[in-house]
Amino acid sequence: MAVYNSAWPRTFIFVEKATGCGMPEAKEVTSFEELRKFRLADEGYFVITDSNRDAIIHKVNAKCIKADSFNLKVTLNEGKQGGWFWVDSIATAAHEFRAKRCKVCKPELNLVQPSTFEG
């Protein structure tokens, strides 16, 4: 789990996920291989952090996020102005990173209410 501190200097503290506890999960994406695996799994969300603006939550396979921006932010700039993180839920993104939803891909805009499944 990543704990994000937005105050300068920005820091990330990573804590191992406790198994079987249902704890929220966040992982920093540090390579194209990891990015590819998360996109192929098609689960969860990406949070893109930036030193100049709020963190943004995106659908994991959103067309509004590009491999080129990952390359620039993570590989070339070595995460100096932000990073890419995979999270298991919108709630984790909001809690851990204070992230806002992308206005283009609109993650979880059409949630089905739990009451729909109650008998």
HUVENHU-V176377 format. One record per residue. N is the residue number from 1. PSI is psi in radians with two decimals (none if undefined). OMEGA is omega in radians with two decimals (* if undefined). Layout:
{{N & PSI & OMEGA} {N & PSI & OMEGA}}
//
This chain:
{{1 & 2.41 & 3.13} {2 & 2.32 & 3.04} {3 & 2.13 & -3.02} {4 & 2.24 & 3.09} {5 & 1.96 & -3.06} {6 & -0.22 & 3.12} {7 & 2.65 & 3.13} {8 & 2.39 & -0.09} {9 & 2.40 & -3.13} {10 & 2.42 & -3.14} {11 & 2.69 & 3.06} {12 & 2.25 & 3.11} {13 & 2.17 & -3.11} {14 & 2.28 & -3.13} {15 & 2.37 & 3.13} {16 & 2.46 & 3.12} {17 & 2.27 & 3.08} {18 & 2.27 & -3.09} {19 & 2.44 & 3.06} {20 & 0.07 & -3.09} {21 & -0.10 & -3.14} {22 & 0.50 & -3.13} {23 & 2.60 & 3.08} {24 & 2.70 & -3.06} {25 & 2.38 & 3.05} {26 & 2.36 & -3.14} {27 & 2.36 & 3.07} {28 & 2.36 & 3.12} {29 & 2.03 & -3.02} {30 & -0.07 & -3.12} {31 & 2.80 & 3.08} {32 & -0.61 & 3.13} {33 & -0.77 & 3.09} {34 & -0.75 & 3.11} {35 & -0.80 & -3.14} {36 & -0.75 & -3.14} {37 & -0.75 & 3.12} {38 & -0.70 & 3.13} {39 & -0.69 & 3.11} {40 & -0.62 & 3.13} {41 & -0.48 & 3.09} {42 & 0.71 & 3.09} {43 & 2.56 & 3.09} {44 & -2.84 & -3.05} {45 & 2.79 & 2.98} {46 & 2.43 & 2.98} {47 & 2.18 & 3.10} {48 & 2.07 & 3.14} {49 & 2.70 & -3.13} {50 & 2.49 & -3.11} {51 & -0.28 & -3.07} {52 & -0.12 & -3.11} {53 & 3.03 & -3.14} {54 & 2.67 & 3.04} {55 & 2.55 & -3.09} {56 & 2.38 & 3.09} {57 & 2.31 & 3.10} {58 & 2.65 & 2.94} {59 & 2.56 & -3.04} {60 & -0.51 & 3.13} {61 & 0.54 & -3.13} {62 & 2.50 & 3.12} {63 & -0.24 & -3.12} {64 & -0.11 & 3.05} {65 & 2.39 & -3.01} {66 & 2.63 & 3.08} {67 & -0.54 & 3.12} {68 & -0.69 & 3.13} {69 & -0.60 & 3.04} {70 & -0.82 & -3.13} {71 & -0.79 & -3.13} {72 & -0.89 & -3.05} {73 & -0.79 & -3.00} {74 & -0.81 & -3.04} {75 & -1.00 & -3.06} {76 & -0.77 & -3.12} {77 & 0.01 & 3.09} {78 & 0.60 & 3.09} {79 & 0.29 & -3.09} {80 & -0.48 & -3.12} {81 & 0.34 & 3.13} {82 & -3.02 & -3.10} {83 & 3.14 & 3.10} {84 & 2.35 & 3.13} {85 & 2.48 & 3.00} {86 & 2.36 & 3.08} {87 & 2.70 & -3.09} {88 & -0.33 & -3.10} {89 & 2.87 & 3.07} {90 & -0.65 & 3.13} {91 & -0.73 & 3.10} {92 & -0.77 & 3.14} {93 & -0.77 & -3.13} {94 & -0.73 & -3.10} {95 & -0.84 & -3.05} {96 & -0.66 & -3.01} {97 & -0.06 & -3.03} {98 & 0.67 & -3.05} {99 & 2.65 & 3.09} {100 & 2.67 & -3.13} {101 & 2.49 & 3.07} {102 & 2.38 & 3.14} {103 & -0.17 & 3.14} {104 & -0.99 & -3.08} {105 & -0.26 & 3.03} {106 & 1.15 & -3.13} {107 & 2.37 & 3.07} {108 & 0.56 & 3.11} {109 & -0.59 & -3.06} {110 & 0.99 & 3.11} {111 & 2.48 & 3.04} {112 & 2.27 & -3.13} {113 & 2.40 & 3.13} {114 & -0.50 & -3.13} {115 & -0.34 & 3.12} {116 & -0.55 & -3.04} {117 & -0.10 & -3.14} {118 & 2.46 & -3.06} {119 & none & *}}
//
